[in-house]
Amino acid sequence: MALTKAVAAVDAWAEVTAGTTREGATTDCAGMYEAMLHIDACLAEATAETVGATIYVEVCSETANDENWSVLTTLGGPTGTAIKADFTGTVNAGETVIPITNPDTLNLDHPAKFLFIENSTPASSEIVFQVSNEGDAGDSITILDGLKYQQTAAASDIWEIDAAPPSSVVAQYVVAIPMSTNRVRVVYNNKNSTGADIFTRCRISNVTAV
């Protein structure tokens, strides 16, 4: 018997400025046998972040009453001081080599690690995994999978941390939602008003029939 599986965006990429909170969308999961939230939070400002955001995954026992949310789990956002690097040309979707002038000088010399690409159109932002650095002479870095979106020198910035893995501007979590839950949402509290802006998103994968 085949399973019926689906995946959907819950919260699209959006910036959460320092000292503010983003309330994520509510998902009705009453008809799901199994559900998993996929949550991403990325530093996107060259300001030291020593505290990290607090990310609450909340579940509700009821289908409509917003007074009865409970915290299922609490997660932490990334910390560190992000550094920005610029694309030096247009890179089409699917490409794995990203042109960057002097990547060693720009501190992109700590592969393998996750990087965040902030696009001026937030929906075209993405997380990539750097696998190699071609050095200042090579003026490029290589990522594991091809870009999902076209990135350009005018619209795209690469954010990273000048430190070896596991230090990263990217924090990723997968959270299983109990079958008894009726609704679920994520609250992103970027509580440090003197810290860094972050970008956040959430997706849900689920099983609705067996």
C-alpha positions in Angstrom: 0.0 0.0 0.0 1.5 3.4 -1.1 1.8 6.3 1.3 0.3 9.6 0.5 3.0 12.2 1.1 3.1 16.0 0.6 5.3 18.9 1.3 4.4 22.6 1.5 5.8 25.9 2.4 4.6 27.3 5.8 6.7 30.4 6.2 8.5 31.8 3.2 11.9 33.4 3.6 11.5 36.7 5.5 13.8 39.0 7.4 13.4 39.3 11.2 15.2 42.4 12.3 17.0 42.5 15.6 14.7 42.9 18.6 11.6 41.8 16.8 9.4 38.6 16.6 7.9 36.9 13.6 4.7 34.9 14.1 4.7 32.0 11.6 1.6 30.8 9.8 -0.7 28.3 11.5 -0.9 24.8 9.8 -3.9 22.6 10.3 -2.4 19.1 10.8 -5.5 17.3 12.2 -5.7 15.1 9.2 -2.0 14.1 9.2 -0.8 10.8 10.4 2.8 12.1 10.5 4.2 15.6 10.1 7.7 17.1 10.2 8.6 20.8 10.3 11.8 21.8 8.5 13.0 25.1 10.0 15.9 27.4 8.8 17.4 30.5 10.5 20.3 32.4 9.0 22.4 35.4 10.0 22.2 38.2 7.5 23.9 41.2 8.9 27.5 42.0 9.8 26.8 42.5 13.5 28.0 40.3 16.3 25.2 37.9 17.4 26.1 36.5 20.8 22.7 35.4 22.0 20.9 33.9 19.1 17.2 33.9 18.3 14.8 31.7 20.3 12.6 29.6 18.0 9.4 28.2 19.5 7.6 25.3 17.9 4.0 25.6 19.3 1.2 23.0 19.0 -2.5 23.5 19.7 -4.9 21.0 21.2 -7.9 22.7 19.6 -8.8 23.5 16.0 -9.6 27.2 16.5 -8.8 28.5 20.0 -5.7 30.6 20.0 -5.6 30.7 23.8 -4.4 27.1 24.0 -1.0 27.1 22.3 1.7 25.1 24.0 5.5 25.0 23.4 6.5 21.6 22.0 10.2 22.5 21.8 12.5 25.5 21.9 15.4 25.9 19.4 18.2 28.4 19.1 19.2 30.6 16.2 22.8 30.9 14.9 25.4 33.0 16.7 28.6 34.7 15.6 29.6 37.6 13.4 28.5 37.2 9.8 30.7 38.5 6.9 29.3 39.4 3.5 30.8 38.5 0.2 29.6 39.6 -3.2 29.0 37.7 -6.4 31.2 39.1 -9.2 28.8 38.1 -12.0 25.6 36.4 -12.8 25.3 32.7 -11.9 22.4 30.7 -13.4 20.3 28.2 -11.6 21.9 24.8 -11.5 25.5 26.1 -11.5 27.9 25.0 -8.8 30.8 27.4 -9.3 30.3 30.9 -7.9 32.5 33.7 -9.0 33.9 35.7 -6.1 36.9 38.0 -6.2 39.6 36.9 -3.7 37.6 34.4 -1.7 40.5 33.7 0.7 40.7 37.4 1.5 36.9 37.4 2.1 37.3 34.5 4.6 35.5 31.9 2.4 38.4 29.5 3.2 36.7 27.2 5.7 34.9 24.5 3.6 32.9 22.4 4.0 30.1 24.4 5.5 26.7 26.0 4.9 26.4 29.5 3.6 23.4 31.7 3.2 22.7 33.6 0.0 20.5 36.7 0.6 18.6 37.9 -2.5 17.0 41.3 -2.7 13.9 39.3 -3.6 13.6 37.2 -0.4 11.9 34.2 -2.2 15.1 33.8 -4.2 17.3 33.5 -1.2 18.8 30.1 -0.5 21.1 27.9 1.6 24.1 26.4 -0.1 26.9 24.0 1.1 30.4 25.1 0.2 32.7 22.1 -0.7 35.8 23.9 -1.9 37.6 27.2 -2.2 39.6 27.9 -5.3 41.6 30.6 -3.5 42.3 34.2 -4.4 43.9 33.2 -7.7 40.9 31.1 -8.7 38.3 33.8 -7.8 35.6 31.3 -7.1 34.1 28.8 -4.7 32.3 25.6 -5.4 29.0 24.4 -3.8 27.7 20.9 -3.4 24.4 21.3 -5.3 23.5 23.7 -8.0 21.8 27.0 -7.2 18.1 26.8 -7.1 17.8 30.4 -8.4 19.7 32.7 -10.6 22.0 35.0 -8.4 23.6 38.2 -9.5 26.2 40.7 -8.4 23.5 43.4 -8.0 20.9 41.3 -6.1 22.8 38.6 -4.2 25.0 38.6 -1.1 26.7 35.6 0.5 26.9 35.5 4.3 29.3 33.3 6.2 31.4 33.2 9.4 35.2 33.4 9.5 35.6 30.1 11.4 35.9 26.4 10.7 32.9 24.2 10.9 30.6 23.7 12.7 30.5 27.5 13.0 27.9 28.7 10.5 25.5 31.5 9.7 22.9 28.7 9.2 20.9 26.8 11.8 18.6 24.0 10.6 16.1 21.9 12.5 13.7 19.1 11.8 10.9 18.7 14.3 8.4 15.8 14.5 4.9 16.8 15.3 2.8 14.4 17.5 -0.1 12.8 15.6 -2.6 14.1 18.3 -1.8 17.7 17.4 -4.5 19.8 15.7 -2.5 22.8 14.7 1.2 23.9 14.7 3.1 27.1 14.2 6.6 28.5 14.6 7.4 31.8 16.5 10.8 33.3 15.7 11.9 35.6 18.5 15.0 37.6 17.4 15.2 38.9 20.9 18.6 40.6 21.0 18.0 44.2 20.0 21.7 44.9 19.5 22.3 41.7 17.6 22.0 40.7 13.9 19.1 40.5 11.6 18.1 37.0 10.6 16.2 35.3 7.7 13.8 32.5 8.6 11.6 30.0 6.8 9.7 26.8 7.6 8.4 23.9 5.5 6.2 20.9 6.4 6.3 17.4 5.1 3.5 15.0 6.0 1.7 11.7 5.5 -2.1 11.9 5.1 -2.9 8.3 4.0 -1.4 4.9 4.4 
